[in-house]
């Protein structure tokens, strides 16, 4: 190897180290659950990044669990939340139960789904927002790269909440995107509560893809009134709760 090649390689290593340092120093929002946070680069969900969330249950068109999962994350961030949608079916009391009061939410209703992504990108230019959320079915690589770049520039986290209404649309949610993480949230029925209306719901939370990390899966209790997830006490000591892993890569 001649001197010129060594200089080039040295320069590349220096640049990679600089960029890697920037990535690791990016602010994160911990879930407060070590079993989850230790699986995420930086010990939490990256802020200033795009995150893709899809419903895994049979009622995917309503995206109930995925919506509450996303709302709980936004609830733990400070500031107003921009929520872009084209259907009037977002249940405000449900958001409150996940810790996100509707008074904090700016609803941007569009007439067409294709208008949601531009609205999100516009919102991501505002650094005063806590988060930008958009409900869509399709998300291509080009659009997702634009949203990822906009989130990185402003430092505001962006969340794509996937809505699908039939099998063909559900398949679209699995196409590649430039999102930093991709999640699948599925209702988990493990035991009957002691009485109707009692007991905290549980979700199977699948981290399908994570830039700088590996896929993993957990059984967690749904968001409480402060947006916090929890590890079920009866599953916390099980080895498979810390070792469960999916080979599915988005």
Phi, psi and omega in degrees: 000125183275172187299323180298318179295321179297320179295319179297314180295322178296319178295321178296317179298320179295318180293317178298318179297321179296313180294321179295322177296321177297319181295316184290333182272357179297134181302145178230158176248105180294149173280343182082012178238108184307323181298334178267311186298327180291343178271352184252133177303131181084000176079023178177185180282125185295129170275164184063040182208163178261135180233137186250123184234129181231146176281134179254355182279174182293336180262055185296335181293337179268336177050042184298308182293317180297322179296314181291324176300314180292318179298322179296322177295312180299326181298331183270004173258154184264134177115176180287154181243127176268122182241111183260128185204166177230016174227140181268062181232019177279121188270106185301315178300329177295321177297319179299318180297336178265009175094359183254106180285136180303336178296341179270352189259130171259112182271122176249101183266126178251162179274338182227147180298324183294348177273350185289314182297316175299324178294321177296315181298321178296318179296326181291349175281348180264112184285348182279353181279150175282321182196158174237126183237138178223137180259114180217167172260311183263141174212104181278170181297316182297313180295320181292325176295320179298317180292320178299316180295318179296320178294319178297321183292317183271338185082004180269127178289143179241142181231125172263117178259113186280130174242127177226149188239353176204176186298318181295322177290325178299322179296330179294334182288346180266359180290152183299148175217172181266013181298146179291321175227155173228129185238149170233126183244124185230131175303138183239118180259106183248327182203157179277136176294159182299333179205156180305135178086355180253156179097141182271133180298155178237148178235148163268116183255111181254120170273098186283327179207142180212120178294119182086005179221191182236154176300149178201170182216142179222156166256119185230155172281142185296166183304139173269192185289356175248010177081014185263135171275169179211153175273122181303135183300323183281353178245352187298330183263001181282133182298324184290344178288334179259352183244352183298135184212141176254142178270006182284124178240125181283000000 
